[in-house]
Amino acid sequence: MDFHISGESYAGHYIPVFANEILSHKKTNINLKSLLIGNGLTDGLTQYAYYRPMACGEGGWPAVLDASECQSMDNALPRCQSLIQNCYNSESVWSCVPASIYCNNAMMGPYQKTGTNVYDIRGRCEDSSNLCYSELGWISEYLNDKKVMKALGAEVSKYDSCNFDINRNFLFQGDWMQPFHRLVP
């Protein structure tokens, strides 16, 4: 049967790895046909340079940051890119964790502080406990219903749409800024 792998956001890390692993075996019973990565974090060196234009009115929507915040992001970008390049060169936790912390604070932090939806610049974040969307709370409530979990054969005690403890652990293992885009071709 045909096999397709899809995901979004942090899946930009693991989809290329999964596909690379499948393709690295000459004899496999997995008929990999496609990869789909939506808004995936695959190449921080390229992607982080575009937070500033997006937040400062150069991405097709009015600015959500003022001129001083935009200038701060301009000032921070060279250091951010240097740190990411060091991570790419070494792929070491000692290089990659500082790149993640600095760049996330300097390049994503100003936008996040505005309360604007991080997934859709056209509006405010509706529900900060559910990745900006009230609907995710309803989905979590449904998927955490014991009857639903049993019907799905869930082997976990709880569903989370995004587990920030796991997210933090990936960051502190140096995973966040790794150059997974190299595996996409």
Helices and strands as residue ranges (DSSP letters): E 2-8, H 11-23, E 31-38, H 44-47, G 48-50, H 51-55, H 67-90, H 93-103, I 104-108, H 109-113, G 128-130, H 134-143, H 146-152, H 164-172, G 180-183
